[in-house]
Amino acid sequence: MKRTDFLNALGNASPICLSNHNKIITLNNIESLNGTHELHYIPNLGGKKADEITQFKTFFIDLDSGKDKNGDYFPLSKVSEYKEQKQKQLEKFPIYPSAVIETRNGLQVYWFIGEPISRENWQRIENALIAYFNADIKVKSPANQMRLPDTFWVKDKNNPFYCKIISLHKRSYSEKDFDFLDIEKISSIKLNPEKFKKILTSKTFYNYQDLFDHITKEVDLFQYLRDFYDLEAQNINSFKCIAHNDNNPSASVFKSKDGIWLYSCRATSCDFKIGNIIQVVQHLSKLPRHLAIQKICSDLGLEFTEDAEQKRILEDNLKVIKDDIKYSHPKLYSVIYRYIPTLTVLHYLAMDNLVYANNEDEFLFTGSTRYLARMLGRHDKKRTGEDLSFLSLAKMLKKVDIESDTVPGRYRDMVMRLKRENERYINTYSIPAYTLEHLRKCEDFANVIIEKGIRKIEFCYATVANAFGSELADEIFPQAKNTVCKDLDMNLYNVVENLIAQKSYVTEKIIREYYKEHHMHWPEKTFICQMPIIITKLGLIKIRTNKKLKEQYGIISSGYPNIFIKKETALAN
Ligand SMILES: [Zn+2]
């Protein structure tokens, strides 16, 4: 990419060029001055002054990392970080830049203009771009001088820097292409040099939820609006709303019970009532949600890198299940096809919640069975939980024991916090890539599942432990792990047997009450994991009562509880 290509694409092949002290020079003089003089040019056509410009060839912004507090340029390593961060922001911006020039302290970005545009409209879009990218606000005049590509920056004589074209796409745009930016709103953001901050300390988020928590809870919304929007108030509890033309203070910023900063306006005439930082930015800048998040990130020097690679693997998996395995892996298919909806929503959950656990080369995600059940339109989480356990046996997913050493401490803490705060019944999973090799293993194992006659109905810890040993059972039912399962709890066994003999049915509640009356310690974990074995040994089944059964057994409790009864009696009914 050469300077001439760049200037031709810009549509200004011989622009006004300037050297030190704004001395006008010709393009032919450039090479003799390059390396000793600062060399600039004026991209737009017409003259040297703003009001002389007649042809608007391009929008441009100067992304400049600025200087440190001593007034020195940042070291190149630091500047590189800044450049990378800005490059990423540019990649995500819906309108791809026509050209990017790398300078010593940042990037100069161009969007070439293909159609005539009025001075007013040019300035409005120019200002909006500056505000959006938090670019240098001094670079906004139609006659602004920009660095001439392929020339040396020589402000530090001992360390010249070659400013080169790092991308040139020869694309040009029209006013309409910028419609998605609400130009009026963004460009009305006051461009105040004192508030113009360059943030070099960036923080990277790999997960949407972490990012959301950070920007809605950690970021001081009031201060953010003072820094990046037109808020000048001092009193957080009562100030003039910036979402409408407010004569009396009707707005406030406060923290919700769960720690989210909220902006609220009580004026009836205001379009905005209450919302978090994302919603405030959406409203003020008229941006769709994802661009509002991008703007907040760019303002605050945050970076959001979702794991695209793993998402693609998950998308592939869904296609494999839907399109490929029916004929190629018929046994696997016959074992899992009923549970494909559950497996599908689990993939969706994974896409939204992935976290990279870097010490185990494994992606982890966490979600509640209740939530998955709701996504499947089910009222009861039990069936969904069973589906997941069965799919785990079929090696379509892995339940991760959060206590295990392979889980990073940071992640474990997060899951534990989640458990405490809102949901006890959450599990951590990982999903393997459904490669041909993995599917081959699954097919072989599906064959074993079929041979052993294992079905999802009455599928429990004991089923797996009896068929494959307790190690696999621990994996599939991590909540029952570390409970003593090898030796049957004879105490529990006897209690259940006696109660059945007395009443011909028993419920969990009755067993619990028996323990309480006899001042015995209630073995919760043992109960969960051994009841399936005890049921099998005593020839019981668990069924849900109905009106008839309640009458038959003289059950007077409200509702229709689950009861354990002898299998023969159930069959006789
Ligand atoms: Zn308002």
Residues whose N, C-alpha, C, O or C-beta is under 5 A from the ligand:
A	BS01	ZN	C241 A243 H244 C265 A267 C270 F272
